[in-house]
Amino acid sequence: MDAIVVSKADRTPRLVDRPRPDPTPGSVLVRTLRVGVDGTDHEVIAGTHGGFPEDADELVLGHEAIGVVADPTDTRFSAGQLVAPTVRRPRGDPTPQFDRGQPDMAAPGTYVERGIDGADGFMADYFTSPADALVALPDSLAAHGFLTEPVSVAEKAIELALASRSAFDWRPDSALVLGNGSLGLLTLAILAARDDTETLYCLGRRSRPDPTIDIIERLGATYIDSRTTPVADIPAAHQPVDMVYEATGHAKHAFDAIDALAPAGVAALLGVPAAGWTFEVPGSDLHRSLVLENKAVVGSVNSNARHFRAAADTLAALPDWLCDAIVTGVHDTAAFADAFRDGETSIKTAVQFDTR
Amino acid sequence: MDAIVVSKADRTPRLVDRPRPDPTPGSVLVRTLRVGVDGTDHEVIAGTHGGFPEDADELVLGHEAIGVVADPTDTRFSAGQLVAPTVRRPRGDPTPQFDRGQPDMAAPGTYVERGIDGADGFMADYFTSPADALVALPDSLAAHGFLTEPVSVAEKAIELALASRSAFDWRPDSALVLGNGSLGLLTLAILAARDDTETLYCLGRRSRPDPTIDIIERLGATYIDSRTTPVADIPAAHQPVDMVYEATGHAKHAFDAIDALAPAGVAALLGVPAAGWTFEVPGSDLHRSLVLENKAVVGSVNSNARHFRAAADTLAALPDWLCDAIVTGVHDTAAFADAFRDGETSIKTAVQFDTR
């Protein structure tokens, strides 16, 4: 079967022939429809994030997949069902976090991540997955269901942010998303669909005309250009915000976000920064602001099957124009390299292995 | 009546004569028993925190009070009842946070704090308070009930910390308190009384023999000397911890605490740092650790009537030896200055205005 890999010797994605995997009892053989590409994939390809499976020189790419059950073996799934796989699997014996259904909360070193770190991903004609790492999707999501994974990541961050404020009567009204990549735009879209955030902002560093700015404004949000209005200036230029969602991985944002918050606000950090950057911060002022204004910061990574189910509901309820606008390219395996090209107008791309 | 004030002209506490206040309907006249002294009082006296009431050159000190209802007017209280007052009152018209019973979540500028900022405190033979800012205490707390305020501050921080982890199945086992002052020790005592924290640490910078180290060890916790084991070294020297409670206001602790956390852990910040200290941090590593390990940081200040009620229950259940060990001096008004002296062996002091 076709599979798209990166190898230790060749740091560009290549199409290779791999044997079709055989499902064992308890696992499911899935015929892949589409697999999305995101910033993490580019880091995996560049070798700055993740790693190869043990004893392997190649890694099958892809962690944002949708497919159709080809062989359910003895599981609760039926052939033909639409499914999306979660990303983490135990590295060795499952830890209690896996037993509790929350591998997303597991400690580094206790898991592999399919298509990212230590385990082959889903960019192949077929893949297998344990049934408990698969979530059924409604038929309406056949086209855009590969967005379930990134939407689930945003769902989890929003859940953690709201939970952090659940000890008191909190009535957020405004939110700011840092980043207008696909994860930032999906987070913004989820917030726009919620009742509790009337006023939305999204920060980027692009000039008009730009398709992401069009999406931001069509969602009813205000675009903020970080080149003219840095994060720390947002309260003065616009307003202090109840929630910040950091979706760029730019490390200074994690600290500036504290200043952008209204009293009792929360900053959720989704973007993963590179290691090793040391810089000055107004340390005691940030600490003071956290304490005296009851602010919170929550980090959030990955997502579990529960978040995938919530994401499927969310995705099914998002307006059609939105996914059409965010998904700027779906490329079949013959043209797979186009899915890994970052263009001025590209937002989210996917490789298509098959159609329903 | 007797009152203990600090004045713009004289930055040492003085005993003065003040007229006894008259309660208006809806408010209660309280005969003061004891008022505690904490670090905030010392900052108020030094002029580094808080401020005088509008148009006044003197501030009555004290925000940790217990007293007896002298005149309940038309309120739900009865004469003779033991009560503790909360600290914040509206500055001008009450904001929605006051209407919701959570002045502790109010924005700076919308409140005054009795004995701290813009309103006279409780260090007087009598004070008045709106009934909704008073909490009834059981008779058993007549001696140590002035600790209700600091215990309520710790209760709130613990509540916010736990809430921040409530979106998933979290099973904390270890906690680290930074600071062995009275707030740190009370926080440690509350954690020791809970079922969910088997392993406790408390960090200070004192040498044995020391009464705070004795308390820490009698509570079953391990004392960590920050001069030999800085916060960031605690995971290697002891273990990564599920919770950190920062009760010193030392700004670097707020950042080092992130490194001390186990995956999915939370750092609660209670101590209030001075403003204006800028320093270098391993910014992207901290950001990365927050995200990849799902860590949280929550700031917490003040407390509301609900936290006072929880604190009264907590305080009533603490072992007798503990409050006896923490309260190192109760001084009557004739010797009030002793309550403001910080000695090697003093932990928590109070001024006694009257006895039950």
Interface residues (C-beta under 8 A of the other chain):
Chain A: R100 Q102 D104 M105 A106 A107 P108 E159 L160 L162 A163 S164 R165 S166 A167 F168 D169 W170 G249 A251 K252 A254 F255 A262 P263 A264 L269 L270 G271 V272 P273 A274 A275 G276 W277 T278 F279 E280 V281 P282 G283 S284 D285 L286 H287 R288 S289 L290 V291 L292 E293 N294 K295 A296 V297 V298 G299 S300 V301
Chain B: R100 Q102 D104 M105 A106 A107 P108 E159 L160 L162 A163 S164 R165 S166 A167 F168 D169 W170 G249 A251 K252 A254 F255 A262 P263 A264 L269 L270 G271 V272 P273 A274 A275 G276 W277 T278 F279 E280 V281 P282 G283 S284 D285 L286 H287 R288 S289 L290 V291 L292 E293 N294 K295 A296 V297 V298 G299 S300 V301
